């Protein structure tokens, strides 16, 4: 970044804003020039954007389960595991049923009726498939 401006040479990360997150429960929003209140409000809205009470209830139950996993409130099925890596049972209602192709099934569940809805901004904003590597991204696409 020193090539952009010499003062950036001695500034941490070359003067670029870097967001670090170490809590798997957080997907940090990036909102340019937003206040702390706006960022917090944006974070809190993410799970509440569904339009009917039944779906909101399902999402609230899932969010609670995810928090319980993160807070170690879900029972480890092998507590004597020498590697200290907890193993838990994921409830069936949170699993994607494999029909033919695992990746295709995940895409179909996450993006139902994609060809009809891909131009609707809210449809796209409400969905994401997180992948650990770029190789997996290419496999999903």
N, CA, C and O atoms as a MOPAC input file, in Angstrom:
PM7 MOZYME 1SCF
protein

 N      0.80700 1    -1.20000 1     0.00000 1
 C      0.00000 1     0.00000 1     0.00000 1
 C      0.85400 1     1.27000 1     0.00000 1
 O      0.35400 1     2.37500 1    -0.20900 1
 N      2.15600 1     1.08200 1     0.24000 1
 C      3.03600 1     2.25400 1     0.20900 1
 C      3.09800 1     2.84800 1    -1.18400 1
 O      3.37800 1     4.03700 1    -1.33700 1
 N      2.84000 1     2.03900 1    -2.20500 1
 C      2.85200 1     2.56500 1    -3.56800 1
 C      1.65900 1     3.48700 1    -3.81900 1
 O      1.70500 1     4.34200 1    -4.70400 1
 N      0.59800 1     3.31200 1    -3.04200 1
 C     -0.57200 1     4.18800 1    -3.16400 1
 C     -0.29000 1     5.53200 1    -2.50000 1
 O     -0.58000 1     6.59300 1    -3.05300 1
 N      0.29000 1     5.45800 1    -1.28800 1
 C      0.68600 1     6.68100 1    -0.57600 1
 C      1.80400 1     6.31300 1     0.39300 1
 O      1.66300 1     5.35100 1     1.14700 1
 N      2.91800 1     7.05800 1     0.39200 1
 C      4.07800 1     6.71900 1     1.22700 1
 C      3.75900 1     6.58200 1     2.72100 1
 O      4.40100 1     5.79100 1     3.41200 1
 N      2.78100 1     7.33600 1     3.22600 1
 C      2.46900 1     7.26500 1     4.66600 1
 C      1.94500 1     5.88100 1     5.07000 1
 O      2.02500 1     5.50900 1     6.24100 1
 N      1.41000 1     5.12000 1     4.10800 1
 C      0.83900 1     3.80300 1     4.41100 1
 C      1.90200 1     2.76800 1     4.79400 1
 O      1.57900 1     1.71800 1     5.35000 1
 N      3.16400 1     3.06600 1     4.49600 1
 C      4.24700 1     2.11800 1     4.76100 1
 C      4.35100 1     1.76800 1     6.24300 1
 O      4.64300 1     0.62200 1     6.58600 1
 N      4.11900 1     2.73200 1     7.11800 1
 C      4.29700 1     2.51300 1     8.55100 1
 C      2.97500 1     2.37200 1     9.31200 1
 O      2.96800 1     2.37000 1    10.54300 1
 N      1.87700 1     2.25800 1     8.60200 1
 C      0.56100 1     2.10100 1     9.23700 1
 C      0.21100 1     0.61400 1     9.23000 1
 O      0.41500 1    -0.06400 1     8.22300 1
 N     -0.31500 1     0.10200 1    10.34600 1
 C     -0.69700 1    -1.31400 1    10.35800 1
 C     -1.62600 1    -1.66900 1     9.19700 1
 O     -2.57200 1    -0.93900 1     8.90100 1
 N     -1.34900 1    -2.79000 1     8.55000 1
 C     -2.09600 1    -3.29800 1     7.40700 1
 C     -2.12800 1    -2.30200 1     6.24300 1
 O     -3.03100 1    -2.33500 1     5.40800 1
 N     -1.13700 1    -1.42700 1     6.20400 1
 C     -1.02800 1    -0.48300 1     5.10300 1
 C     -2.16400 1     0.51500 1     5.04300 1
 O     -2.44400 1     1.08000 1     3.98500 1
 N     -2.83100 1     0.74000 1     6.18500 1
 C     -3.92800 1     1.69500 1     6.22100 1
 C     -5.26400 1     1.11600 1     5.77800 1
 O     -6.26300 1     1.83200 1     5.71700 1
 N     -5.28600 1    -0.17300 1     5.47000 1
 C     -6.52700 1    -0.81900 1     5.04500 1
 C     -7.30700 1    -1.25800 1     6.28100 1
 O     -6.72500 1    -1.80500 1     7.21900 1
 N     -8.61300 1    -1.02500 1     6.28900 1
 C     -9.44500 1    -1.49400 1     7.38400 1
 C     -9.57400 1    -3.00400 1     7.29200 1
 O     -9.94600 1    -3.53900 1     6.24700 1
 N     -9.26400 1    -3.69800 1     8.39300 1
 C     -9.34100 1    -5.15300 1     8.44800 1
 C    -10.29400 1    -5.53300 1     9.56900 1
 O    -10.18800 1    -5.01500 1    10.68100 1
 N    -11.21900 1    -6.42900 1     9.28300 1
 C    -12.17300 1    -6.88600 1    10.28600 1
 C    -11.80000 1    -8.30700 1    10.68100 1
 O    -11.72100 1    -9.19300 1     9.83100 1
 N    -11.56900 1    -8.52200 1    11.98300 1
 C    -11.25900 1    -9.85100 1    12.49200 1
 C    -12.46000 1   -10.36700 1    13.26800 1
 O    -13.07600 1    -9.62500 1    14.03300 1
 N    -12.78500 1   -11.61800 1    13.07400 1
 C    -13.86000 1   -12.24200 1    13.83700 1
 C    -13.41300 1   -13.61900 1    14.27800 1
 O    -12.94500 1   -14.41700 1    13.46600 1
 N    -13.55800 1   -13.90300 1    15.57100 1
 C    -13.12100 1   -15.21500 1    16.04000 1
 C    -14.26000 1   -16.04000 1    16.60500 1
 O    -14.02500 1   -17.11500 1    17.15700 1
 N    -15.46200 1   -15.57400 1    16.48500 1
 C    -16.61500 1   -16.29000 1    17.00400 1
 C    -17.38400 1   -16.84800 1    15.82200 1
 O    -17.92200 1   -16.08300 1    15.02100 1
 N    -17.44900 1   -18.19300 1    15.69500 1
 C    -18.09600 1   -18.79300 1    14.53400 1
 C    -19.55300 1   -18.38900 1    14.41700 1
 O    -20.15500 1   -18.55200 1    13.35600 1
 N    -20.12600 1   -17.86800 1    15.48300 1
 C    -21.53900 1   -17.48600 1    15.45100 1
 C    -21.75400 1   -16.15100 1    14.75700 1
 O    -22.89100 1   -15.77100 1    14.47900 1
 N    -20.69200 1   -15.45200 1    14.48100 1
 C    -20.82200 1   -14.11500 1    13.91800 1
 C    -20.46400 1   -14.09700 1    12.43800 1
 O    -19.42700 1   -14.62600 1    12.03800 1
 N    -21.30100 1   -13.50600 1    11.65200 1
 C    -20.96600 1   -13.16700 1    10.27700 1
 C    -20.99200 1   -11.65200 1    10.27600 1
 O    -22.05500 1   -11.03100 1    10.26400 1
 N    -19.82000 1   -11.07700 1    10.28800 1
 C    -19.71500 1    -9.64400 1    10.48700 1
 C    -20.12800 1    -8.87200 1     9.24600 1
 O    -19.57200 1    -9.08700 1     8.16900 1
 N    -21.09900 1    -7.97400 1     9.38400 1
 C    -21.48800 1    -7.16500 1     8.23000 1
 C    -20.45800 1    -6.06500 1     7.99200 1
 O    -19.86700 1    -5.54500 1     8.93900 1
 N    -20.25200 1    -5.72400 1     6.76700 1
 C    -19.37800 1    -4.60300 1     6.42700 1
 C    -20.26700 1    -3.53100 1     5.83500 1
 O    -20.80200 1    -3.68400 1     4.73700 1
 N    -20.41900 1    -2.44400 1     6.57300 1
 C    -21.27600 1    -1.35200 1     6.13900 1
 C    -20.40900 1    -0.08600 1     6.12100 1
 O    -20.09800 1     0.46500 1     7.17700 1
 N    -20.02100 1     0.37100 1     4.93500 1
 C    -19.12500 1     1.52800 1     4.85800 1
 C    -19.66100 1     2.73700 1     5.62300 1
 O    -20.81000 1     3.14200 1     5.44500 1
 N    -18.80800 1     3.30300 1     6.47700 1
 C    -19.07700 1     4.52400 1     7.23100 1
 C    -20.28600 1     4.41600 1     8.16300 1
 O    -20.88900 1     5.43000 1     8.51300 1
 N    -20.64100 1     3.19600 1     8.56400 1
 C    -21.77400 1     3.00000 1     9.47000 1
 C    -21.33100 1     3.22400 1    10.90900 1
 O    -20.16800 1     3.02200 1    11.25700 1
 N    -22.26900 1     3.64100 1    11.72500 1
 C    -21.99000 1     3.78100 1    13.15500 1
 C    -22.06500 1     2.41100 1    13.81500 1
 O    -22.56300 1     1.45400 1    13.22300 1
 N    -21.57000 1     2.32300 1    15.04200 1
 C    -21.64100 1     1.05700 1    15.78600 1
 C    -23.09200 1     0.59300 1    15.89800 1
 O    -23.37600 1    -0.59400 1    15.73800 1
 N    -24.00100 1     1.51000 1    16.17000 1
 C    -25.42100 1     1.17500 1    16.29500 1
 C    -25.96400 1     0.57500 1    15.00200 1
 O    -26.71300 1    -0.40100 1    15.04100 1
 N    -25.59700 1     1.14300 1    13.86800 1
 C    -26.06700 1     0.62700 1    12.57600 1
 C    -25.53800 1    -0.78100 1    12.30500 1
 O    -26.25700 1    -1.62400 1    11.76800 1
 N    -24.28300 1    -1.03400 1    12.67700 1
 C    -23.70000 1    -2.36200 1    12.46500 1
 C    -24.39400 1    -3.37600 1    13.36200 1
 O    -24.73800 1    -4.46500 1    12.90300 1
 N    -24.60500 1    -3.04200 1    14.63200 1
 C    -25.28900 1    -3.95200 1    15.55800 1
 C    -26.70900 1    -4.22500 1    15.07500 1
 O    -27.16000 1    -5.37000 1    15.07500 1
 N    -27.40600 1    -3.18000 1    14.66700 1
 C    -28.77400 1    -3.35200 1    14.17100 1
 C    -28.79100 1    -4.26200 1    12.94100 1
 O    -29.66900 1    -5.11700 1    12.81700 1
 N    -27.84900 1    -4.08900 1    12.05100 1
 C    -27.76700 1    -4.92800 1    10.85900 1
 C    -27.52000 1    -6.38000 1    11.24600 1
 O    -28.11100 1    -7.28200 1    10.65200 1
 N    -26.66100 1    -6.62200 1    12.22700 1
 C    -26.37100 1    -7.98500 1    12.67900 1
 C    -27.60600 1    -8.63700 1    13.27000 1
 O    -27.86600 1    -9.81400 1    13.02000 1
 N    -28.36500 1    -7.88800 1    14.04600 1
 C    -29.53600 1    -8.44400 1    14.72200 1
 C    -30.69700 1    -8.71400 1    13.77900 1
 O    -31.55600 1    -9.54200 1    14.08400 1
 N    -30.73900 1    -8.04000 1    12.65300 1
 C    -31.85400 1    -8.19400 1    11.72000 1
 C    -31.70400 1    -9.45200 1    10.87500 1
 O    -32.70600 1    -9.98000 1    10.39300 1
 N    -30.50500 1    -9.94000 1    10.68400 1
 C    -30.25400 1   -11.00300 1     9.71200 1
 C    -31.13100 1   -12.22700 1     9.86400 1
 O    -31.59100 1   -12.76100 1     8.85500 1
 N    -31.39000 1   -12.70500 1    11.08800 1
 C    -32.20400 1   -13.90500 1    11.24100 1
 C    -33.68900 1   -13.58700 1    11.30700 1
 O    -34.50000 1   -14.51300 1    11.30900 1
 N    -34.07200 1   -12.34900 1    11.36000 1
 C    -35.47900 1   -12.02300 1    11.50500 1
 C    -36.14800 1   -11.50900 1    10.25200 1
 O    -37.16800 1   -10.82500 1    10.33800 1
 N    -35.59500 1   -11.82400 1     9.07400 1
 C    -36.12000 1   -11.23400 1     7.84900 1
 C    -37.15700 1   -12.11300 1     7.15000 1
 O    -37.61100 1   -11.77500 1     6.05700 1
 N    -37.53700 1   -13.22800 1     7.76000 1
 C    -38.53400 1   -14.10400 1     7.15400 1
 C    -39.91400 1   -13.49100 1     7.37300 1
 O    -40.12500 1   -12.73900 1     8.32400 1
 N    -40.83500 1   -13.81500 1     6.49800 1
 C    -42.09700 1   -13.10100 1     6.47900 1
 C    -43.25500 1   -13.71400 1     7.25300 1
 O    -44.28400 1   -13.05400 1     7.39900 1
 N    -43.14200 1   -14.94700 1     7.75800 1
 C    -44.27000 1   -15.47600 1     8.51200 1
 C    -43.81400 1   -16.03800 1     9.85600 1
 O    -42.64300 1   -16.37200 1    10.03800 1
 N    -44.75400 1   -16.13700 1    10.79400 1
 C    -44.44300 1   -16.50900 1    12.16700 1
 C    -43.86000 1   -17.91500 1    12.26700 1
 O    -42.95500 1   -18.14900 1    13.06700 1
 N    -44.36300 1   -18.85200 1    11.47100 1
 C    -43.87200 1   -20.23200 1    11.52700 1
 C    -42.39500 1   -20.30100 1    11.13700 1
 O    -41.60800 1   -20.96600 1    11.81000 1
 N    -42.01600 1   -19.62100 1    10.05800 1
 C    -40.61100 1   -19.62000 1     9.64000 1
 C    -39.74700 1   -18.88100 1    10.65400 1
 O    -38.62700 1   -19.30600 1    10.93600 1
 N    -40.25700 1   -17.77000 1    11.20900 1
 C    -39.50100 1   -17.04700 1    12.23600 1
 C    -39.23800 1   -17.94400 1    13.43800 1
 O    -38.14800 1   -17.91000 1    14.00900 1
 N    -40.23400 1   -18.75100 1    13.83100 1
 C    -40.07600 1   -19.67000 1    14.96100 1
 C    -39.00000 1   -20.71600 1    14.66000 1
 O    -38.15900 1   -21.00800 1    15.51000 1
 N    -39.02900 1   -21.27600 1    13.45400 1
 C    -38.02800 1   -22.27900 1    13.06200 1
 C    -36.62900 1   -21.67300 1    13.08300 1
 O    -35.67800 1   -22.30500 1    13.54400 1
 N    -36.50900 1   -20.45600 1    12.58400 1
 C    -35.20300 1   -19.79200 1    12.54900 1
 C    -34.72800 1   -19.47700 1    13.96300 1
 O    -33.54000 1   -19.60600 1    14.26100 1
 N    -35.64000 1   -19.06700 1    14.83200 1
 C    -35.27800 1   -18.78400 1    16.22900 1
 C    -34.78900 1   -20.05300 1    16.92600 1
 O    -33.82600 1   -20.00500 1    17.69100 1
 N    -35.44800 1   -21.19100 1    16.66700 1
 C    -35.02200 1   -22.46600 1    17.25700 1
 C    -33.63800 1   -22.86000 1    16.73900 1
 O    -32.79000 1   -23.31900 1    17.50400 1
 N    -33.41600 1   -22.67600 1    15.43500 1
 C    -32.11300 1   -23.00700 1    14.86300 1
 C    -31.03100 1   -22.09200 1    15.45200 1
 O    -29.94900 1   -22.56100 1    15.80800 1
 N    -31.31800 1   -20.80600 1    15.55200 1
 C    -30.35000 1   -19.85400 1    16.10100 1
 C    -29.99200 1   -20.22700 1    17.54600 1
 O    -28.82500 1   -20.15300 1    17.93200 1
 N    -30.98400 1   -20.62400 1    18.33800 1
 C    -30.73000 1   -21.03700 1    19.72000 1
 C    -29.84900 1   -22.28000 1    19.74400 1
 O    -28.91800 1   -22.36700 1    20.54500 1
 N    -30.14000 1   -23.25100 1    18.86100 1
 C    -29.33700 1   -24.47100 1    18.81500 1
 C    -27.88700 1   -24.14300 1    18.45000 1
 O    -26.96400 1   -24.67900 1    19.06300 1
 N    -27.67700 1   -23.28300 1    17.47500 1
 C    -26.31600 1   -22.89200 1    17.07100 1
 C    -25.59300 1   -22.23000 1    18.24300 1
 O    -24.42600 1   -22.52900 1    18.49700 1
 N    -26.27500 1   -21.33600 1    18.95700 1
 C    -25.65700 1   -20.69500 1    20.12400 1
 C    -25.33800 1   -21.71900 1    21.20600 1
 O    -24.29100 1   -21.64200 1    21.84800 1
 N    -26.24100 1   -22.67900 1    21.41000 1
 C    -25.98600 1   -23.73000 1    22.40200 1
 C    -24.75900 1   -24.55900 1    22.02600 1
 O    -23.97700 1   -24.93200 1    22.90100 1
 N    -24.58500 1   -24.85000 1    20.74700 1
 C    -23.38600 1   -25.56600 1    20.29300 1
 C    -22.14900 1   -24.73600 1    20.63500 1
 O    -21.18100 1   -25.25100 1    21.19400 1
 N    -22.19100 1   -23.45400 1    20.29500 1
 C    -21.05000 1   -22.56600 1    20.55000 1
 C    -20.74500 1   -22.39400 1    22.02200 1
 O    -19.59400 1   -22.17100 1    22.39800 1
 N    -21.77400 1   -22.49400 1    22.86700 1
 C    -21.59400 1   -22.32900 1    24.31200 1
 C    -21.38000 1   -23.66700 1    25.02300 1
 O    -21.40500 1   -23.72300 1    26.25200 1
 N    -21.16900 1   -24.74700 1    24.25600 1
 C    -20.95400 1   -26.09900 1    24.78500 1
 C    -22.11500 1   -26.59300 1    25.63800 1
 O    -21.90700 1   -27.32000 1    26.61000 1
 N    -23.32400 1   -26.20700 1    25.28400 1
 C    -24.51800 1   -26.65700 1    26.00200 1
 C    -25.14500 1   -27.89100 1    25.35000 1
 O    -26.08500 1   -28.47000 1    25.89300 1
 N    -24.62500 1   -28.29400 1    24.18300 1
 C    -25.10100 1   -29.48900 1    23.50600 1
 C    -24.17900 1   -30.63000 1    23.92200 1
 O    -22.95700 1   -30.50000 1    23.84800 1
 N    -24.75600 1   -31.74000 1    24.35700 1
 C    -23.97300 1   -32.84200 1    24.90100 1
 C    -23.03300 1   -33.44400 1    23.86500 1
 O    -23.42000 1   -33.74300 1    22.73500 1
 N    -21.79600 1   -33.61000 1    24.28900 1
 C    -20.76400 1   -34.26900 1    23.48300 1
 C    -21.03000 1   -35.77000 1    23.55600 1
 O    -21.14500 1   -36.31800 1    24.65200 1
 N    -21.13000 1   -36.45100 1    22.40300 1
 C    -21.43700 1   -37.88300 1    22.42400 1
 C    -20.21900 1   -38.72900 1    22.77600 1
 O    -20.35600 1   -39.92300 1    23.04400 1
 N    -19.03400 1   -38.13300 1    22.77800 1
 C    -17.80600 1   -38.83100 1    23.18600 1
 C    -17.01700 1   -37.92500 1    24.14200 1
 O    -15.95400 1   -37.42400 1    23.77400 1
 N    -17.52700 1   -37.70700 1    25.36900 1
 C    -16.84700 1   -36.76400 1    26.26600 1
 C    -15.43600 1   -37.18200 1    26.65800 1
 O    -14.65000 1   -36.34200 1    27.09700 1
 N    -15.09400 1   -38.47500 1    26.50800 1
 C    -13.75700 1   -38.94100 1    26.85500 1
 C    -12.79300 1   -38.90800 1    25.67300 1
 O    -11.71600 1   -39.50200 1    25.73000 1
 N    -13.17500 1   -38.21900 1    24.61000 1
 C    -12.37800 1   -38.10200 1    23.39400 1
 C    -11.00100 1   -37.52700 1    23.74200 1
 O    -10.90600 1   -36.42800 1    24.28700 1
 N     -9.94700 1   -38.26400 1    23.43100 1
 C     -8.59200 1   -37.81400 1    23.78500 1
 C     -8.15100 1   -36.59000 1    22.99500 1
 O     -7.24300 1   -35.87500 1    23.41700 1
 N     -8.79000 1   -36.34000 1    21.84200 1
 C     -8.41600 1   -35.18300 1    21.02600 1
 C     -9.13400 1   -33.91600 1    21.45400 1
 O     -8.81800 1   -32.83000 1    20.96900 1
 N    -10.08700 1   -34.04100 1    22.34900 1
 C    -10.86200 1   -32.90500 1    22.86300 1
 C    -11.67600 1   -32.19700 1    21.78900 1
 O    -12.07200 1   -31.04400 1    21.96400 1
 N    -11.92500 1   -32.88300 1    20.67600 1
 C    -12.79700 1   -32.34600 1    19.63400 1
 C    -14.20100 1   -32.86300 1    19.90900 1
 O    -14.44900 1   -34.06100 1    19.77900 1
 N    -15.11600 1   -31.99000 1    20.28200 1
 C    -16.45200 1   -32.47400 1    20.60600 1
 C    -17.16800 1   -33.03000 1    19.38000 1
 O    -17.02900 1   -32.51400 1    18.27100 1
 N    -17.91900 1   -34.06900 1    19.59900 1
 C    -18.76500 1   -34.63400 1    18.55700 1
 C    -20.19600 1   -34.53800 1    19.05500 1
 O    -20.50800 1   -34.98900 1    20.15700 1
 N    -21.05700 1   -33.95700 1    18.25100 1
 C    -22.44400 1   -33.78600 1    18.64400 1
 C    -23.34500 1   -34.40000 1    17.57900 1
 O    -22.91900 1   -34.64200 1    16.45000 1
 N    -24.55400 1   -34.63900 1    17.94400 1
 C    -25.54500 1   -35.12300 1    16.98600 1
 C    -26.32200 1   -33.91500 1    16.47600 1
 O    -26.90700 1   -33.16500 1    17.25700 1
 N    -26.32200 1   -33.73900 1    15.17100 1
 C    -27.08700 1   -32.65200 1    14.55400 1
 C    -28.50900 1   -33.15100 1    14.33900 1
 O    -28.70300 1   -34.18700 1    13.70400 1
 N    -29.51300 1   -32.43400 1    14.85700 1
 C    -30.90300 1   -32.86300 1    14.67200 1
 C    -31.25700 1   -32.99400 1    13.19000 1
 O    -30.82000 1   -32.19000 1    12.36700 1
 N    -32.04600 1   -34.00600 1    12.86100 1
 C    -32.44600 1   -34.27500 1    11.47700 1
 C    -33.06300 1   -33.06300 1    10.81000 1
 O    -32.86000 1   -32.84000 1     9.61600 1
 N    -33.82000 1   -32.27300 1    11.57000 1
 C    -34.50900 1   -31.13100 1    10.94600 1
 C    -33.53800 1   -30.07700 1    10.42100 1
 O    -33.94900 1   -29.20500 1     9.65600 1
 N    -32.26000 1   -30.13100 1    10.80900 1
 C    -31.27100 1   -29.16500 1    10.32800 1
 C    -30.38900 1   -29.72400 1     9.21600 1
 O    -29.50600 1   -29.02700 1     8.71500 1
 N    -30.62000 1   -30.96200 1     8.83300 1
 C    -29.81400 1   -31.58600 1     7.79900 1
 C    -30.48600 1   -31.47000 1     6.43100 1
 O    -31.71200 1   -31.46800 1     6.32600 1
 N    -29.67300 1   -31.37700 1     5.40100 1
 C    -30.18100 1   -31.39300 1     4.02600 1
 C    -30.25000 1   -32.84800 1     3.60500 1
 O    -29.24800 1   -33.56200 1     3.64200 1
 N    -31.43300 1   -33.28600 1     3.20400 1
 C    -31.60000 1   -34.67000 1     2.78400 1
 C    -30.91100 1   -34.89300 1     1.44800 1
 O    -31.18100 1   -34.19700 1     0.46900 1
 N    -30.01700 1   -35.87400 1     1.42400 1
 C    -29.29400 1   -36.17200 1     0.18500 1
 C    -30.19600 1   -36.98800 1    -0.73100 1
 O    -30.65700 1   -38.07200 1    -0.37400 1
 N    -30.43300 1   -36.45100 1    -1.90700 1
 C    -31.26400 1   -37.15100 1    -2.88100 1
 C    -30.40600 1   -37.76100 1    -3.97400 1
 O    -30.51700 1   -38.95500 1    -4.25200 1
 N    -29.55800 1   -36.96700 1    -4.59200 1
 C    -28.72400 1   -37.48000 1    -5.67900 1
 C    -27.28800 1   -37.00100 1    -5.54800 1
 O    -26.36200 1   -37.81200 1    -5.53000 1
 N    -27.09700 1   -35.71400 1    -5.45900 1
 C    -25.78000 1   -35.10500 1    -5.45000 1
 C    -25.74100 1   -34.12800 1    -4.28100 1
 O    -26.52900 1   -33.18200 1    -4.24100 1
 N    -24.84100 1   -34.34300 1    -3.33600 1
 C    -24.80600 1   -33.53100 1    -2.12300 1
 C    -24.72900 1   -32.03900 1    -2.41300 1
 O    -25.50300 1   -31.26700 1    -1.84700 1
 N    -23.82600 1   -31.61900 1    -3.27300 1
 C    -23.67200 1   -30.19300 1    -3.57400 1
 C    -24.93800 1   -29.64400 1    -4.22100 1
 O    -25.41000 1   -28.57200 1    -3.84300 1
 N    -25.49100 1   -30.36600 1    -5.19400 1
 C    -26.71400 1   -29.92300 1    -5.85900 1
 C    -27.86600 1   -29.82700 1    -4.85300 1
 O    -28.66200 1   -28.89000 1    -4.90800 1
 N    -27.95200 1   -30.78200 1    -3.94800 1
 C    -29.02200 1   -30.76700 1    -2.94700 1
 C    -28.89900 1   -29.54300 1    -2.03600 1
 O    -29.90400 1   -28.91100 1    -1.71000 1
 N    -27.68100 1   -29.20800 1    -1.62700 1
 C    -27.46700 1   -28.01600 1    -0.78400 1
 C    -27.85600 1   -26.76000 1    -1.54400 1
 O    -28.52200 1   -25.88300 1    -0.99400 1
 N    -27.44900 1   -26.66400 1    -2.80000 1
 C    -27.79200 1   -25.49700 1    -3.62000 1
 C    -29.31100 1   -25.40100 1    -3.79700 1
 O    -29.88100 1   -24.31500 1    -3.68200 1
 N    -29.96500 1   -26.52700 1    -4.07600 1
 C    -31.41500 1   -26.52200 1    -4.28600 1
 C    -32.18700 1   -26.11000 1    -3.03400 1
 O    -33.19600 1   -25.41000 1    -3.12800 1
 N    -31.71600 1   -26.54400 1    -1.86200 1
 C    -32.39100 1   -26.17100 1    -0.61300 1
 C    -32.13800 1   -24.69800 1    -0.28700 1
 O    -33.03800 1   -23.99800 1     0.17700 1
 N    -30.92600 1   -24.23600 1    -0.53000 1
 C    -30.57100 1   -22.84700 1    -0.20700 1
 C    -31.18500 1   -21.86200 1    -1.18900 1
 O    -31.60300 1   -20.77100 1    -0.79900 1
 N    -31.24300 1   -22.24100 1    -2.46300 1
 C    -31.74800 1   -21.35600 1    -3.51900 1
 C    -32.91200 1   -22.01800 1    -4.27500 1
 O    -32.77500 1   -22.35100 1    -5.45200 1
 N    -34.06400 1   -22.21000 1    -3.59500 1
 C    -35.19600 1   -22.81300 1    -4.30400 1
 C    -35.68700 1   -21.89400 1    -5.42400 1
 O    -35.71500 1   -20.67300 1    -5.26600 1
 N    -36.06900 1   -22.48300 1    -6.54200 1
 C    -36.58400 1   -21.72600 1    -7.68800 1
 C    -35.62500 1   -20.61000 1    -8.10500 1
 O    -36.05400 1   -19.49100 1    -8.38700 1
 N    -34.34500 1   -20.91400 1    -8.14300 1
 C    -33.33400 1   -19.90600 1    -8.44400 1
 C    -33.59200 1   -19.18600 1    -9.76000 1
 O    -33.48300 1   -17.96200 1    -9.82400 1
 N    -33.93100 1   -19.92400 1   -10.80700 1
 C    -34.10500 1   -19.29900 1   -12.12100 1
 C    -35.26000 1   -18.30600 1   -12.14600 1
 O    -35.28800 1   -17.41300 1   -12.99300 1
 N    -36.20600 1   -18.44800 1   -11.23400 1
 C    -37.32600 1   -17.49700 1   -11.15400 1
 C    -36.99800 1   -16.30300 1   -10.26100 1
 O    -37.57600 1   -15.22800 1   -10.42200 1
 N    -36.06800 1   -16.49100 1    -9.31400 1
 C    -35.85800 1   -15.48000 1    -8.27200 1
 C    -34.50600 1   -14.77900 1    -8.28400 1
 O    -34.29100 1   -13.86500 1    -7.48700 1
 N    -33.59100 1   -15.17600 1    -9.15700 1
 C    -32.22900 1   -14.64800 1    -9.06900 1
 C    -32.13100 1   -13.14400 1    -9.29600 1
 O    -31.10700 1   -12.55000 1    -8.95800 1
 N    -33.14000 1   -12.51900 1    -9.84700 1
 C    -33.10300 1   -11.06600 1   -10.05700 1
 C    -33.70600 1   -10.29700 1    -8.87900 1
 O    -33.69500 1    -9.06600 1    -8.88100 1
 N    -34.22300 1   -10.99100 1    -7.89000 1
 C    -34.84000 1   -10.34400 1    -6.72300 1
 C    -33.76800 1   -10.14400 1    -5.64800 1
 O    -33.23900 1   -11.11300 1    -5.10200 1
 N    -33.45700 1    -8.90200 1    -5.35500 1
 C    -32.37100 1    -8.57400 1    -4.43500 1
 C    -32.57000 1    -9.20900 1    -3.06000 1
 O    -31.62900 1    -9.77600 1    -2.50500 1
 N    -33.77200 1    -9.12400 1    -2.50400 1
 C    -34.00200 1    -9.66800 1    -1.16200 1
 C    -33.81700 1   -11.18300 1    -1.13000 1
 O    -33.34300 1   -11.72000 1    -0.12900 1
 N    -34.18100 1   -11.87800 1    -2.20000 1
 C    -33.99700 1   -13.33000 1    -2.30800 1
 C    -32.51400 1   -13.67200 1    -2.16900 1
 O    -32.15700 1   -14.60400 1    -1.44800 1
 N    -31.66700 1   -12.93600 1    -2.84500 1
 C    -30.23100 1   -13.20800 1    -2.79800 1
 C    -29.61400 1   -12.79500 1    -1.46800 1
 O    -28.72300 1   -13.48100 1    -0.96800 1
 N    -30.06800 1   -11.68900 1    -0.88500 1
 C    -29.52100 1   -11.21500 1     0.38300 1
 C    -29.79500 1   -12.16900 1     1.53400 1
 O    -29.02300 1   -12.22400 1     2.49100 1
 N    -30.88200 1   -12.91800 1     1.45100 1
 C    -31.29500 1   -13.79700 1     2.54100 1
 C    -30.63700 1   -15.16600 1     2.48500 1
 O    -30.94000 1   -16.01400 1     3.32500 1
 N    -29.73900 1   -15.41900 1     1.52200 1
 C    -29.18600 1   -16.74900 1     1.32700 1
 C    -27.67000 1   -16.70300 1     1.13500 1
 O    -27.12700 1   -15.75600 1     0.56700 1
 N    -27.00700 1   -17.74500 1     1.62200 1
 C    -25.56900 1   -17.87100 1     1.40200 1
 C    -25.15000 1   -19.31100 1     1.63700 1
 O    -25.72100 1   -20.00600 1     2.47800 1
 N    -24.16600 1   -19.74500 1     0.90200 1
 C    -23.52500 1   -21.03700 1     1.14100 1
 C    -22.07600 1   -20.71000 1     1.48100 1
 O    -21.34200 1   -20.18600 1     0.64300 1
 N    -21.66600 1   -21.01500 1     2.70200 1
 C    -20.30600 1   -20.73400 1     3.12800 1
 C    -19.43700 1   -21.94000 1     2.80500 1
 O    -19.81700 1   -23.08100 1     3.06700 1
 N    -18.27200 1   -21.67900 1     2.23800 1
 C    -17.35900 1   -22.75900 1     1.87800 1
 C    -15.97400 1   -22.47600 1     2.45100 1
 O    -15.57400 1   -21.31800 1     2.56500 1
 N    -15.24000 1   -23.53500 1     2.81200 1
 C    -13.92900 1   -23.31900 1     3.42500 1
 C    -12.81500 1   -22.97900 1     2.43600 1
 O    -11.80700 1   -22.39800 1     2.83900 1
 N    -12.96500 1   -23.32200 1     1.15500 1
 C    -11.90300 1   -23.05500 1     0.18300 1
 C    -12.48200 1   -22.60200 1    -1.14300 1
 O    -13.65800 1   -22.83100 1    -1.42700 1
 N    -11.65500 1   -21.95900 1    -1.95200 1
 C    -12.08500 1   -21.54600 1    -3.28800 1
 C    -12.36900 1   -22.74500 1    -4.17300 1
 O    -13.22000 1   -22.66600 1    -5.05900 1
 N    -11.67500 1   -23.85500 1    -3.95400 1
 C    -11.93600 1   -25.06900 1    -4.74300 1
 C    -13.37700 1   -25.52600 1    -4.55900 1
 O    -14.02800 1   -25.95100 1    -5.51300 1
 N    -13.86700 1   -25.43700 1    -3.33600 1
 C    -15.25700 1   -25.82300 1    -3.07200 1
 C    -16.21100 1   -24.81300 1    -3.70500 1
 O    -17.27500 1   -25.19400 1    -4.19400 1
 N    -15.84700 1   -23.53800 1    -3.70300 1
 C    -16.68400 1   -22.52700 1    -4.36000 1
 C    -16.88900 1   -22.90300 1    -5.81300 1
 O    -18.00900 1   -22.83900 1    -6.32100 1
 N    -15.82600 1   -23.29200 1    -6.48300 1
 C    -15.93300 1   -23.66200 1    -7.90900 1
 C    -16.77700 1   -24.91900 1    -8.09000 1
 O    -17.46900 1   -25.06800 1    -9.09700 1
 N    -16.71900 1   -25.81900 1    -7.11700 1
 C    -17.53800 1   -27.02800 1    -7.18300 1
 C    -19.02600 1   -26.68900 1    -7.03300 1
 O    -19.87400 1   -27.28000 1    -7.70200 1
 N    -19.33400 1   -25.73200 1    -6.14800 1
 C    -20.72600 1   -25.31900 1    -5.92600 1
 C    -21.27600 1   -24.59000 1    -7.14200 1
 O    -22.43800 1   -24.77300 1    -7.50500 1
 N    -20.44400 1   -23.76300 1    -7.77500 1
 C    -20.90500 1   -23.01000 1    -8.94100 1
 C    -21.11100 1   -23.96000 1   -10.08700 1
 O    -21.50000 1   -23.53800 1   -11.17600 1

